[in-house]
Amino acid sequence: MQNLLLHCGADKVRRSDLMQIPMPMQTRSYKPVSHVHIAELIADEAYNRNYSIASEEYGLSKDGQKMFGLFKFHHNNHPEHTRCLGFRNSYDKTLAVGLTVGLSVLVCDNLCFGGETTINRKHTSGIEIEELIPEAFNSLSGQFQRLEENVEKLKYEYMPTSSAKLKIVKAAEIKAIPSCDILPVLEEYKQPRHEEFSTRNSWSLYNAFTEIAKKYSPTRADLCYRKLGSLFQLN
């Protein structure tokens, strides 16, 4: 299965492949953090805290300057989703080191990110990623719980087509989606390809967005999820 963050616009790679990308030179004001170092720190911290890793995936931009990763964790054998941890890094200074909690919706393999960035640090001389990763994990449990509770609220929010249209236009206004995707999202909401989202509620609309967003590049997808998290009050 493919996931949004690793879809078109990037090459799907293994963790070991991250070591092949040369790091830029460090300066007084710029301290690059290795792609593979971030991935290994997260994996080690998850192991130390008894998080059961279901899978891990990585994507690199064509030039290798941007890296996106995703860990999925087993949790209570939930029938609808698994907990996941998305993270990103860049060597070209376009992205700060970032880590966000989310859910992977099993029926369609879409991702639902809450928009709460646990780590968001620029590559400055003072960055200490070895300290930031444990700090991030300290807050994961509470963030996962809040996100799951907010998803349940979306399932009980009735969303008539007229209201869905307004929300889709709002999503385009805040740049969550490009304006050319307004109609595709609306059609996905009205005639979802997955029967589980045929109910007219906010959760079904959210999944209409994420279904269309599968075609986005990793950078565009990252922006989309952060904007949707705010729009649907998943933060």
C-alpha positions in Angstrom: 0.0 0.0 0.0 1.1 3.6 -0.6 0.6 6.4 1.8 0.0 10.0 1.1 3.3 11.4 2.3 5.2 8.9 0.1 3.1 9.2 -3.0 4.0 10.9 -6.3 6.8 13.5 -6.3 9.2 11.4 -4.2 11.0 8.1 -4.4 10.0 5.4 -1.9 13.2 4.2 -0.2 14.4 2.1 2.7 15.9 3.4 5.9 19.4 2.3 4.8 19.0 4.3 1.5 18.9 7.5 3.6 22.6 7.1 4.4 23.5 7.5 0.7 22.4 11.2 0.6 25.4 13.5 1.3 24.8 16.1 4.0 25.5 19.7 3.3 28.4 21.5 5.1 27.8 22.8 8.6 28.2 26.5 9.2 28.0 28.7 12.3 24.3 29.3 11.8 23.3 26.1 10.0 23.6 22.6 11.6 22.1 20.0 9.3 20.6 16.9 10.8 21.1 13.6 9.0 17.9 12.0 7.5 18.9 8.6 8.7 19.9 9.9 12.2 16.3 11.2 12.7 14.8 7.9 11.6 17.0 5.8 13.8 16.4 8.0 16.9 12.6 7.7 16.4 12.8 3.9 15.9 15.0 3.5 19.0 12.8 5.7 21.2 9.7 3.8 20.0 11.4 0.5 20.9 12.5 1.8 24.3 8.9 2.9 25.1 7.4 -0.4 24.0 5.6 1.0 20.9 4.9 -1.9 18.6 6.0 -0.8 15.1 3.6 -2.1 12.5 5.5 -0.6 9.5 7.9 2.2 8.6 8.2 4.0 5.2 10.4 6.7 3.8 10.2 9.0 0.8 12.9 11.3 -0.7 12.4 14.2 -3.0 14.1 13.6 -6.4 17.2 15.5 -5.3 17.3 13.8 -1.9 17.1 17.2 -0.1 13.7 16.6 1.5 12.8 13.4 3.5 9.4 12.3 4.7 8.9 9.3 7.0 6.0 7.5 8.5 5.9 4.9 11.4 2.7 3.0 12.1 2.1 1.5 15.6 -0.3 -1.2 16.6 -2.7 0.0 19.3 -5.5 -2.0 20.9 -6.3 -3.7 17.5 -8.5 -0.7 16.6 -10.8 -1.8 13.7 -10.7 1.5 11.9 -7.2 2.9 12.2 -3.7 2.6 13.4 -1.7 5.3 15.2 1.0 6.8 13.1 3.9 9.2 13.5 4.9 11.4 10.5 8.2 13.2 10.3 10.2 15.3 7.9 13.6 16.9 7.4 15.4 18.8 4.7 19.0 19.6 3.7 18.0 22.7 1.6 16.5 24.7 4.5 13.0 24.6 3.1 11.6 22.5 6.0 12.3 22.5 9.7 12.7 19.2 11.5 9.1 18.3 12.1 7.2 15.4 13.8 3.4 15.1 13.9 1.0 12.4 15.2 -1.8 11.0 13.2 -4.1 8.1 12.3 -3.9 5.8 9.3 -7.5 5.1 8.2 -7.5 1.4 7.4 -10.3 1.2 4.9 -8.7 3.5 2.4 -5.1 3.8 3.7 -5.6 7.6 4.0 -3.8 9.6 6.7 -5.4 11.9 9.3 -3.0 14.3 10.9 -4.0 16.4 13.8 -1.7 19.3 12.8 0.0 19.3 16.2 3.7 19.5 15.4 5.5 18.0 18.4 8.9 19.1 16.9 9.3 22.0 14.7 12.9 23.2 14.9 15.0 25.0 12.4 18.5 23.7 11.6 20.4 26.1 13.8 23.6 25.6 15.7 21.6 25.0 18.9 19.5 22.1 17.7 19.9 18.9 19.8 17.8 16.3 18.1 18.8 13.7 20.7 16.9 15.7 23.3 14.0 16.7 21.1 12.9 13.2 20.1 12.3 11.9 23.7 10.6 15.2 24.5 8.3 14.6 21.5 7.4 11.1 22.7 6.6 12.4 26.1 3.6 14.1 24.6 2.5 11.5 22.1 0.0 9.6 24.2 -2.0 12.6 25.0 -1.9 13.9 21.4 -3.1 10.5 20.0 -6.0 10.4 22.5 -7.1 14.0 21.6 -6.9 13.2 17.9 -9.0 10.1 18.3 -11.6 11.9 20.3 -11.8 14.7 17.7 -12.3 12.1 15.0 -15.2 10.6 16.9 -16.8 14.1 17.1 -16.5 14.5 13.3 -18.5 11.3 12.8 -21.4 12.8 14.7 -21.4 16.2 12.9 -24.1 16.1 10.1 -22.7 17.7 6.9 -25.3 18.5 4.2 -24.0 19.0 0.7 -24.6 22.7 0.9 -22.4 23.0 4.0 -19.8 20.7 2.4 -19.5 23.0 -0.6 -18.8 26.0 1.7 -16.1 24.0 3.6 -14.4 22.9 0.4 -14.2 26.4 -0.9 -12.8 27.5 2.4 -10.2 24.8 2.1 -9.1 26.2 -1.2 -9.0 29.7 0.2 -6.6 28.7 2.9 -4.5 26.7 0.4 -5.3 23.3 1.9 -6.2 22.2 -1.7 -5.6 23.9 -5.0 -8.8 25.5 -6.5 -8.8 22.9 -9.3 -9.6 20.2 -6.8 -12.8 21.9 -5.4 -15.0 19.9 -7.7 -13.1 16.6 -7.4 -13.4 16.8 -3.6 -17.1 17.6 -3.8 -17.7 14.6 -6.2 -15.8 12.3 -3.9 -18.0 13.4 -1.0 -21.2 13.0 -2.9 -20.1 9.6 -4.4 -17.4 8.2 -2.2 -15.4 5.3 -3.6 -15.5 3.7 -0.1 -18.9 2.8 1.2 -17.8 3.4 4.8 -17.8 7.2 4.0 -21.3 7.3 2.4 -22.7 8.9 5.6 -23.1 12.7 5.3 -20.9 13.8 8.1 -17.7 15.8 8.7 -15.6 12.7 8.9 -16.7 11.6 5.4 -15.9 15.0 4.0 -12.4 14.9 5.6 -11.8 11.6 3.9 -13.0 13.0 0.6 -10.2 15.6 0.9 -7.6 12.9 1.8 -8.7 10.6 -1.1 -8.1 13.4 -3.6 -4.9 14.4 -1.9 -3.3 11.0 -2.6 -2.0 12.5 -5.9 -0.1 15.3 -4.2 3.7 15.5 -3.8 5.0 15.0 -0.2 5.5 18.8 0.3 2.1 19.6 -0.9 0.5 16.8 1.1 2.3 18.0 4.2 0.7 21.5 3.7 -2.7 20.0 3.0 -2.8 17.9 6.2 -1.7 20.8 8.4 -4.3 23.1 6.9 -7.1 20.4 7.1 -6.2 19.7 10.8 -7.0 23.4 11.5 -10.1 23.5 9.3 -11.6 20.4 10.9 -10.4 21.4 14.4 -8.4 18.2 14.8 -5.6 20.1 16.6 
